[in-house]
Amino acid sequence: MMHKLLFVEDNRIILASISAQLAEKGYQIDSVDNLEDAGRMVETKTYDLALLDYWIATNSSLDFAATRLKPNGTPFIFLTAYSDQPTVDACLAIGASSYLAKPFEIHQLVPIIETTLARHADVAEHAKRGDMLERALHDSREISIAVGISMYSHGISDKDAFARLRDKARSERRKLQELCAEIVSAANNLAKLN
């Protein structure tokens, strides 16, 4: 799969050189030297990853990352000559996937790109699975009742109760639905003893 990257860098020599090298590595690259053009591009296109120079002209690209990339779920990496701790902390605090200090070689950048893309795919897959589990919670009466029983018995929230049931089912290599059906059946049998 050819990944689509946005590269924003105001040094045109670096922009052209890195873009050409990334294209040789099989990436599809849209390269721009200013945040205004980058903004127009993210309005009309979807990117798998953005590479951002920290300082573009006289502006930090932190705001661009926080307002234009993060809401879309586009992961981003900062590339910059600034390697002081406050700058690194600022980049990571807004959600940068990684940070690479200039100067760097393409063989240093590609593993960071690949790691970020793989991690982003994992997160998306987990979120998808989480959504499916959330739907199953609402769609299945027995799971909902078992969650309620667990909440009452342990004094925990519904999310914690669901997590405990899910973890228990996984540890026993069983379906969640099956475990919850047993819990509901046991609770019904206990109620009959009174």
C-alpha positions, 0 to 999 in steps of 0.5 A: 500500500502506498502511503500518502504523506504531507510534507511541510517545510519552508527550506525548499532545498530540504523540501525537494531533497527529502520529498524526492527520497521519500518518493523513491522509497514508495511514498506518495508525497504532497510537499508545500513550503507554507502553512496556508497551502498546507491548510488548503491541502488538508481541507481537500485531501486525506493523508496517512501522515504529516511531516512538519517543520517546527518553524515555518517562516516566522510561525510555529506549526504547533497550532496547525498540527493541533487544529488541522491535523489532530481533529482529522486523526492524521498523525504528525511528526515534527522535523526541526533544528530545535532540539531543546527540551521545551520544544520537544515537550511542546510537540509531544504535548499536542500529540506528535507521534514523534520528533526528529532533530535536523540534520537527519538522513533519510535512513533515520526518517523512514523507520520513524514514518513506518513505526508511526504508520503502524502504530496509527493503524493499530490504534485505529484497529483497537478503536474499531474493535472497541466500537464493536464491543461497545455495540455488543454491550448495548445489543446484548441483553445478557451482557448488559445484565452481567455488567450490571451484576458485576457493577453491583457486586464490585461497586465499579463503573459500567466500563470497568465491569465490562472490562473485567468481564471481557478480560475474564472471557479472554483469559478463559478463551471463551466468548464474552456472550457465553460467560455473561449468559452463565453469570445471568443464569447463576444470578437467576438461580441464586434469586430462586433460593430466596 
